[in-house]
Amino acid sequence: MSSDNHQSSKQQDQGDTFLELRRKVQDGGSELLSASTTRLLESLKFTGRLTVVIQNGQILKSGYEEGYFRRKEDLNF
């Protein structure tokens, strides 16, 4: 395989991989979270925002904004 063909093939593979990631994100993200994390969110009836920052394919940081408290009494742990 020539160098040009190898480079073109590599770019195509990266493009296909990016399209697959994009599809998973656009489909609601259900494939982005592990089953255990999904179960935790469901058991908490969590409504809020999860944020994950990725750099060079690694999780750089993550966080959340709580939005699942319905009454002030719920804040008293």
N, C-alpha and C positions, 0 to 999 in steps of 0.2 A: 504494500500500500504506500503510495507516495505521501510525502509530508502534507501536501495540500488536501488530499483526500482524508487523511487522519485528522487534520485540524477541522475540516468541514464536518466530519462525523462527530467529533467531540462537541462542536458548537450545536449541532442538531440534538445530541443527547442532553446537553444543558438546557436547550430550549424546551424539549419535551418534559424534562424534569420540572422546570419552572411552570409550565402549563399545568402539570399535575398538582403542584402546590397551590397554584391560583385556583384551580377547580375545587380543591378541598376547602380552601378558605371561603370561597363564594358559596359553597353548598351549605353554609351555616356553621361550619367549623366542627361538626360532630366527629369528624375523623381526626381532629387536631388534639383533642383531649383524651387521656387514657380513660378506660372504663371506670377505674376507681375514683378519678377526679370527677367524672360525670355523676357518679353515685353520690359523692359528698355534696356536690352542688344541689342535686335534687333533694337530698335529705334535709338540707338547710333551707330549701326553697329560696335559694340565693337569687337575687335580682340585682345586678350591678354590672360592673365592667372589670374584666380581666385583661391585663396588659402583659405582654411578653416581648422583650426587646432581644433581638437576635443579632449577633455580630460574628461574621465568619463561620456561620453554621452552628454556633454555640449560644446558649441562653446567657445573655449578659445580665439581665435583671428581669424580675417579674413583680407584679403587684396587682392590687385590686382596689376598687372603690365600692364600699358597702352601700347597698340600697335595699336590703331585705328587711329592715325594721319597719313595722307597720304602726306601732304604738310606742309612746314614751316608756311604758312599763317594760317593754321588751329590752330596753337598754340596761335595765337593772339586772346584772348577772348575779 
